[in-house]
Amino acid sequence: MMKVMIVRDYDEMSRRAAEIVKEQILKKPDTVLGLATGSTPLGMYKYLIEMHKNGEIDFSNVITFNLDEYIGLSPDHPQSYHYYMYENLFNHINIKKENIHIPNGVAEDLEEECKRYEREIRRIGRIDLQILGIGVNGHIGFNEPDESIETKTHIVTLTEETINANKRFFKSIEEVPRRAITMGLSSIMKARKIMLLASGSNKAKAIKETLKGRLTTKVPSTVLALHPDVTIIIDKGAASLLTDEELANVELTD
Ligand code: GLP
């Protein structure tokens, strides 16, 4: 059963999430972390940096795999997920560059890049702790709602909803990339532990669908109900549409 933690606000969500990451690294210093981008995990990354600076976390043996990257944005593009990760986490902790993995959105052969990324994940084994945000349409990574979804690392065409949601980071909607490379649901579901974060009432509908107990590729996050160890940390806003029906499907924890 999925565990759900309903917390006061964004800051508490971020702090609780960082504590879980810290515990994981203390338990297993060579933890393989699956990392997400977007605005949701920013607060968690701030706490992790602070914990590292206080000597509470050593990242020297940690390995990371990012979920996704926009196609066409080079690593030095301020809106690329490469740039985001260095700016908001990697530049401030003692992680080794060779332990960082992010799909290359400007690879000459994008199909080959997907295969390479998939091989890299397999070479390491499996992800110990996968951190996820959620799109307003229930996407995880960039696994967008569709009739069917490829399970391995693949190229996706972003939906209008996602392009609209992400345009706030770009000068104009035309600049938002239309395609991305995303880790597949298979690697996400193979992770030993998954932690999904959501904050704000614009995520309430996606969270309600996720907890409904009805699997559909039209809401990719619904697949999480099949995983044995998922913790969902949401604030009051993201929890605002939950009724007894959804809450009966989960284990509330604090
Ligand atoms: C983005 C990312 C996802 C992220 C989601 C939500 O497009 N590809 O990994 O979880 O959409 O983003 P945000 O946290 O900014 O709401």
Residues whose N, C-alpha, C, O or C-beta is under 5 A from the ligand:
A	BS01	GLP	A36 T37 G38 S39 T40 G133 I134 G135 G141 F142
